[in-house]
Amino acid sequence: VQLQASGGGLVQPGGSLRLSCAASGFTLDYVTIGWFRQAPGKEREGVSCISTGDGSTYYADSVKGRFTISRDNAKNTVYLQMNSLKPEDTAVYYCALKGSVYYSARYYCGYYYGMDYWGKGTLVTVSS
């Protein structure tokens, strides 16, 4: 299983970015997949997750209304559309996959150490 994250970069406050996570060696059926981030000196945190079993999603309070997670079955890819970016969104963003939908997307997003597979991070810097 490989997860390839891309789409990070430098953006001004208020700007937008779209992160992509392409999965190979695993179809995105009945799994939980999501985005996590880690800022310097801070613990990794769940940003948004989606359960591909029922399509349910979870968003951290800090990104609700600004970020949207989506899935393209044909491309086996999950996206994170990030709008109205703030300097505090600056972090390395990782996509991760859990081979289960037994618990909710909210549950798995809250316990990053329980995820089964991780992609390499992509850096998002929000600065003027």
Contacts in CASP RR format, 6 or more apart in sequence:
PFRMAT RR
TARGET T0000
AUTHOR 0000-0000-0000
METHOD contacts of the structure
MODEL  1
VQLQASGGGLVQPGGSLRLSCAASGFTLDYVTIGWFRQAPGKEREGVSCI
STGDGSTYYADSVKGRFTISRDNAKNTVYLQMNSLKPEDTAVYYCALKGS
VYYSARYYCGYYYGMDYWGKGTLVTVSS
1 23 0 8 1.000
1 24 0 8 1.000
1 25 0 8 1.000
1 26 0 8 1.000
1 97 0 8 1.000
1 116 0 8 1.000
1 117 0 8 1.000
2 23 0 8 1.000
2 24 0 8 1.000
2 25 0 8 1.000
2 117 0 8 1.000
2 119 0 8 1.000
3 21 0 8 1.000
3 22 0 8 1.000
3 23 0 8 1.000
3 95 0 8 1.000
3 96 0 8 1.000
3 97 0 8 1.000
3 117 0 8 1.000
3 118 0 8 1.000
3 119 0 8 1.000
4 21 0 8 1.000
4 22 0 8 1.000
4 23 0 8 1.000
4 24 0 8 1.000
4 119 0 8 1.000
4 120 0 8 1.000
5 19 0 8 1.000
5 20 0 8 1.000
5 21 0 8 1.000
5 93 0 8 1.000
5 94 0 8 1.000
5 95 0 8 1.000
5 119 0 8 1.000
5 120 0 8 1.000
5 121 0 8 1.000
5 122 0 8 1.000
6 19 0 8 1.000
6 20 0 8 1.000
6 22 0 8 1.000
6 122 0 8 1.000
7 17 0 8 1.000
7 18 0 8 1.000
7 19 0 8 1.000
7 20 0 8 1.000
7 122 0 8 1.000
8 17 0 8 1.000
8 19 0 8 1.000
8 93 0 8 1.000
8 122 0 8 1.000
8 123 0 8 1.000
8 124 0 8 1.000
9 17 0 8 1.000
9 122 0 8 1.000
9 123 0 8 1.000
9 124 0 8 1.000
9 125 0 8 1.000
10 125 0 8 1.000
10 127 0 8 1.000
11 17 0 8 1.000
11 85 0 8 1.000
11 124 0 8 1.000
11 125 0 8 1.000
11 126 0 8 1.000
12 126 0 8 1.000
12 127 0 8 1.000
12 128 0 8 1.000
13 85 0 8 1.000
13 86 0 8 1.000
13 87 0 8 1.000
13 126 0 8 1.000
13 127 0 8 1.000
13 128 0 8 1.000
14 83 0 8 1.000
14 84 0 8 1.000
14 85 0 8 1.000
14 86 0 8 1.000
14 126 0 8 1.000
15 83 0 8 1.000
15 84 0 8 1.000
15 85 0 8 1.000
15 126 0 8 1.000
16 81 0 8 1.000
16 82 0 8 1.000
16 83 0 8 1.000
16 84 0 8 1.000
16 85 0 8 1.000
17 82 0 8 1.000
17 85 0 8 1.000
17 124 0 8 1.000
18 79 0 8 1.000
18 80 0 8 1.000
18 81 0 8 1.000
18 82 0 8 1.000
19 35 0 8 1.000
19 79 0 8 1.000
19 80 0 8 1.000
19 82 0 8 1.000
19 93 0 8 1.000
19 95 0 8 1.000
19 122 0 8 1.000
19 124 0 8 1.000
20 77 0 8 1.000
20 78 0 8 1.000
20 79 0 8 1.000
21 33 0 8 1.000
21 34 0 8 1.000
21 35 0 8 1.000
21 77 0 8 1.000
21 78 0 8 1.000
21 79 0 8 1.000
21 80 0 8 1.000
21 95 0 8 1.000
21 119 0 8 1.000
22 75 0 8 1.000
22 76 0 8 1.000
22 77 0 8 1.000
23 33 0 8 1.000
23 76 0 8 1.000
23 77 0 8 1.000
23 78 0 8 1.000
23 97 0 8 1.000
24 76 0 8 1.000
26 97 0 8 1.000
26 99 0 8 1.000
26 117 0 8 1.000
27 76 0 8 1.000
28 52 0 8 1.000
28 71 0 8 1.000
28 73 0 8 1.000
28 76 0 8 1.000
28 78 0 8 1.000
29 52 0 8 1.000
29 53 0 8 1.000
30 52 0 8 1.000
30 53 0 8 1.000
30 99 0 8 1.000
30 100 0 8 1.000
30 101 0 8 1.000
31 51 0 8 1.000
31 52 0 8 1.000
31 53 0 8 1.000
31 97 0 8 1.000
31 98 0 8 1.000
31 99 0 8 1.000
31 100 0 8 1.000
31 101 0 8 1.000
32 49 0 8 1.000
32 50 0 8 1.000
32 51 0 8 1.000
32 52 0 8 1.000
32 97 0 8 1.000
32 98 0 8 1.000
32 99 0 8 1.000
32 100 0 8 1.000
32 101 0 8 1.000
32 103 0 8 1.000
32 105 0 8 1.000
32 108 0 8 1.000
33 49 0 8 1.000
33 50 0 8 1.000
33 52 0 8 1.000
33 71 0 8 1.000
33 78 0 8 1.000
33 95 0 8 1.000
33 96 0 8 1.000
33 97 0 8 1.000
33 98 0 8 1.000
34 46 0 8 1.000
34 47 0 8 1.000
34 48 0 8 1.000
34 49 0 8 1.000
34 50 0 8 1.000
34 69 0 8 1.000
34 78 0 8 1.000
34 80 0 8 1.000
34 95 0 8 1.000
34 96 0 8 1.000
34 97 0 8 1.000
34 105 0 8 1.000
34 109 0 8 1.000
35 46 0 8 1.000
35 47 0 8 1.000
35 48 0 8 1.000
35 49 0 8 1.000
35 69 0 8 1.000
35 78 0 8 1.000
35 80 0 8 1.000
35 93 0 8 1.000
35 94 0 8 1.000
35 95 0 8 1.000
35 96 0 8 1.000
36 44 0 8 1.000
36 45 0 8 1.000
36 46 0 8 1.000
36 47 0 8 1.000
36 93 0 8 1.000
36 94 0 8 1.000
36 95 0 8 1.000
36 96 0 8 1.000
36 109 0 8 1.000
36 112 0 8 1.000
36 115 0 8 1.000
37 44 0 8 1.000
37 45 0 8 1.000
37 46 0 8 1.000
37 47 0 8 1.000
37 89 0 8 1.000
37 91 0 8 1.000
37 92 0 8 1.000
37 93 0 8 1.000
37 94 0 8 1.000
37 124 0 8 1.000
38 44 0 8 1.000
38 45 0 8 1.000
38 91 0 8 1.000
38 92 0 8 1.000
38 94 0 8 1.000
39 88 0 8 1.000
39 90 0 8 1.000
39 91 0 8 1.000
39 92 0 8 1.000
42 91 0 8 1.000
44 94 0 8 1.000
44 112 0 8 1.000
45 60 0 8 1.000
45 110 0 8 1.000
45 112 0 8 1.000
46 60 0 8 1.000
46 109 0 8 1.000
46 110 0 8 1.000
46 112 0 8 1.000
47 59 0 8 1.000
47 60 0 8 1.000
47 63 0 8 1.000
47 67 0 8 1.000
47 80 0 8 1.000
47 93 0 8 1.000
47 109 0 8 1.000
48 57 0 8 1.000
48 58 0 8 1.000
48 59 0 8 1.000
48 60 0 8 1.000
48 63 0 8 1.000
48 67 0 8 1.000
48 68 0 8 1.000
48 69 0 8 1.000
48 80 0 8 1.000
48 109 0 8 1.000
49 57 0 8 1.000
49 58 0 8 1.000
49 69 0 8 1.000
49 105 0 8 1.000
49 106 0 8 1.000
49 108 0 8 1.000
49 109 0 8 1.000
50 56 0 8 1.000
50 57 0 8 1.000
50 58 0 8 1.000
50 69 0 8 1.000
50 70 0 8 1.000
50 71 0 8 1.000
50 78 0 8 1.000
50 105 0 8 1.000
51 57 0 8 1.000
51 101 0 8 1.000
51 104 0 8 1.000
51 105 0 8 1.000
51 108 0 8 1.000
52 71 0 8 1.000
52 101 0 8 1.000
53 101 0 8 1.000
54 101 0 8 1.000
55 105 0 8 1.000
56 104 0 8 1.000
56 105 0 8 1.000
57 69 0 8 1.000
57 105 0 8 1.000
58 104 0 8 1.000
58 105 0 8 1.000
58 106 0 8 1.000
58 109 0 8 1.000
59 65 0 8 1.000
59 67 0 8 1.000
59 69 0 8 1.000
60 109 0 8 1.000
62 88 0 8 1.000
63 82 0 8 1.000
63 89 0 8 1.000
66 82 0 8 1.000
66 83 0 8 1.000
66 84 0 8 1.000
66 85 0 8 1.000
67 80 0 8 1.000
67 81 0 8 1.000
67 82 0 8 1.000
67 83 0 8 1.000
68 80 0 8 1.000
68 81 0 8 1.000
68 83 0 8 1.000
69 78 0 8 1.000
69 79 0 8 1.000
69 80 0 8 1.000
69 81 0 8 1.000
70 78 0 8 1.000
70 79 0 8 1.000
70 81 0 8 1.000
71 77 0 8 1.000
71 78 0 8 1.000
71 79 0 8 1.000
72 78 0 8 1.000
72 79 0 8 1.000
78 95 0 8 1.000
80 93 0 8 1.000
82 89 0 8 1.000
82 124 0 8 1.000
85 124 0 8 1.000
85 126 0 8 1.000
86 126 0 8 1.000
87 126 0 8 1.000
87 127 0 8 1.000
88 126 0 8 1.000
89 124 0 8 1.000
89 126 0 8 1.000
90 124 0 8 1.000
90 125 0 8 1.000
90 126 0 8 1.000
90 127 0 8 1.000
91 123 0 8 1.000
91 124 0 8 1.000
92 121 0 8 1.000
92 122 0 8 1.000
92 123 0 8 1.000
92 124 0 8 1.000
93 121 0 8 1.000
93 122 0 8 1.000
93 123 0 8 1.000
93 124 0 8 1.000
94 118 0 8 1.000
94 119 0 8 1.000
94 120 0 8 1.000
94 121 0 8 1.000
94 122 0 8 1.000
95 118 0 8 1.000
95 119 0 8 1.000
95 121 0 8 1.000
96 112 0 8 1.000
96 115 0 8 1.000
96 116 0 8 1.000
96 117 0 8 1.000
96 118 0 8 1.000
96 119 0 8 1.000
97 115 0 8 1.000
97 116 0 8 1.000
97 117 0 8 1.000
98 108 0 8 1.000
98 114 0 8 1.000
98 115 0 8 1.000
98 116 0 8 1.000
99 116 0 8 1.000
100 108 0 8 1.000
108 114 0 8 1.000
108 115 0 8 1.000
END
